[in-house]
């Protein structure tokens, strides 16, 4: 896909990885609608097109694509993350995480596909889809579910719409950490360097432009997924 002149919706597109994706799309001439929940100033400073929606609300998800459209591209980047082991993973906690991380992308993909016959979707996952991290059970379940949704949607909406995923590794350090402590917290990385938000955005752009790729997950984690839980 030639991105020049295309209209894209990036959920959570004002900050962090979402911001990098927004800027990469804009650099290629795309018109980006930045979705936000609380970061209004950052969204409005980044793009003349922004829309507020609570992805925890199914009704808001259904209306978001209509507000942002007509769209050529959908980037499901927004997510929530909580560290809950299995013993703490109550049904309420699991459902709250599923609503934003899986049910919202599902609703957005359905609405997007109903609106357009041709285009591209990229879902943001996590390198944890290749390991078994027991420290964040609800989150891991949602990202594994989103990877399966990626494959199912790729089949459902071919040949007009490609659907792929990018799974980042440890990209952004916790607030207040030094470069050394961030590298330590990230764990073992075969390539011995942290991926950057620019690396993630470049992977998204690659998948959008690769018209013969669909149903794939591109891991951008310095090879960390190869170690399973040995990080």
Secondary structure as GFF3:
##gff-version 3
##sequence-region A 1 231
A	DSSP	beta_strand	7	10	.	.	.	ID=ss1
A	DSSP	alpha_helix	16	27	.	.	.	ID=ss2
A	DSSP	beta_strand	31	36	.	.	.	ID=ss3
A	DSSP	alpha_helix	40	46	.	.	.	ID=ss4
A	DSSP	beta_strand	50	52	.	.	.	ID=ss5
A	DSSP	alpha_helix	58	68	.	.	.	ID=ss6
A	DSSP	beta_strand	73	76	.	.	.	ID=ss7
A	DSSP	three_ten_helix	86	88	.	.	.	ID=ss8
A	DSSP	alpha_helix	91	98	.	.	.	ID=ss9
A	DSSP	pi_helix	99	103	.	.	.	ID=ss10
A	DSSP	alpha_helix	104	115	.	.	.	ID=ss11
A	DSSP	beta_strand	119	124	.	.	.	ID=ss12
A	DSSP	three_ten_helix	127	130	.	.	.	ID=ss13
A	DSSP	alpha_helix	137	157	.	.	.	ID=ss14
A	DSSP	beta_strand	161	168	.	.	.	ID=ss15
A	DSSP	alpha_helix	179	186	.	.	.	ID=ss16
A	DSSP	alpha_helix	197	209	.	.	.	ID=ss17
A	DSSP	beta_strand	217	220	.	.	.	ID=ss18
A	DSSP	three_ten_helix	224	227	.	.	.	ID=ss19
###
